[in-house]
């Protein structure tokens, strides 16, 4: 099934979700590693690679958002309590907000290095949205990118735990319908 329905996600939505999830986990893990453990001489190369992958995530997020705006969004299971529905909606809005905010802060940060980080992971040039050699500007965007990324990491953990709760404890289709080739519960 290509398009989404009231009860299921189509394969494009599933692929966009899982590729995005993998990229986010890679970027969060790599971002923490490169700022805490990477050898100093290698850091610029790591920052460039991180920025490149971040640009590709941003492109994927835009495609994903366009898909979501132009296709049906499956309804939540009828048996969910009001607080679960509100939490799901708030959680998804929060995830999208933090994914975009973190990548945009990273994009701005990329233009504050002595050598701007302006290529995606495939070597495609990306225009800078900000160019500054001011240390204060660099620190501002560095801190905001870090804070937004930690907030995103926390919300990702909550999202995963909620999906597992629905699958393992509540036995709903919430996780199953975002996976490939798994039949709906009847």
JORA-V986214 format. One record per pair of residues at least 12 apart in sequence whose C-alpha atoms are under 8 Angstrom apart, sorted by the first residue. I is the first residue (numbers start at 0). GAP is how many residues later the second one is. D is the distance in whole Angstrom. If there is no record, write none. Layout:
BEGIN
i->{I:I}
gap->{GAP:GAP}
d->{D:D}
END
This chain:
BEGIN
i->{2:2:3:3:3:3:4:4:4:5:5:5:5:6:6:6:7:7:7:8:8:8:8:10:12:12:12:13:13:13:15:15:16:19:19:19:22:22:23:26:26:26:27:27:29:30:33:33:46:47:47:48:48:50:50:50:50:50:50:50:50:51:51:51:51:51:51:51:52:52:53:53:53:53:54:54:54:54:54:54:55:55:56:57:57:60:60:75:76:76:76:90:90:93:94:94:94:97:97:97:97:98:100:101:101:101:101:101:101:102:104:104:104:104:105:105:105:106:106:107:107:107:107:107:108:108:108:108:108:109:110:110:110:110:110:111:111:111:111:111:111:111:111:112:112:112:113:115:115:162:171:172}
gap->{68:69:67:68:69:70:67:68:69:66:67:68:69:67:68:170:66:169:170:64:65:168:169:169:51:54:55:164:165:166:44:48:47:37:40:41:30:34:33:23:26:27:121:125:20:19:12:13:70:69:71:71:72:55:56:59:66:67:68:69:70:65:66:67:68:69:70:71:67:68:49:52:53:66:48:52:64:65:66:71:64:65:46:42:45:38:39:98:95:96:97:64:68:61:57:60:61:50:51:53:54:53:47:42:43:44:46:47:50:42:36:37:39:40:35:36:39:21:22:20:21:22:23:33:21:29:32:33:36:18:17:18:19:20:21:18:19:20:21:22:23:25:26:19:20:25:19:12:15:12:13:12}
d->{7:8:6:6:7:7:6:7:6:7:6:4:6:5:6:8:6:6:8:7:7:6:6:8:7:7:8:6:7:8:7:6:8:7:7:7:8:7:8:7:7:7:7:7:7:7:7:8:8:5:8:8:6:7:7:7:7:8:8:7:8:8:7:6:4:4:8:8:6:5:6:8:8:8:7:7:8:6:8:8:6:7:8:7:6:8:8:7:7:7:7:7:7:8:7:7:7:6:7:7:6:7:7:8:5:8:5:6:8:8:6:8:7:5:7:7:6:7:7:7:6:5:8:7:8:6:5:6:8:8:6:7:5:5:6:7:6:5:6:7:8:7:5:8:7:7:7:8:8:6:8:7}
END
